[in-house]
């Protein structure tokens, strides 16, 4: 297994925590799923423009 560090803006992390509570799954699994579909990258790119 490969480990990497992911640095997120505080607002984005709070959104992910809300999703985690809503769907009742672990935050790690949710972040992996969001990374796989490109959601985090999409939000980061949109915010930087």
Beta strands, then each sheet from edge to edge (+ up, - down):
end
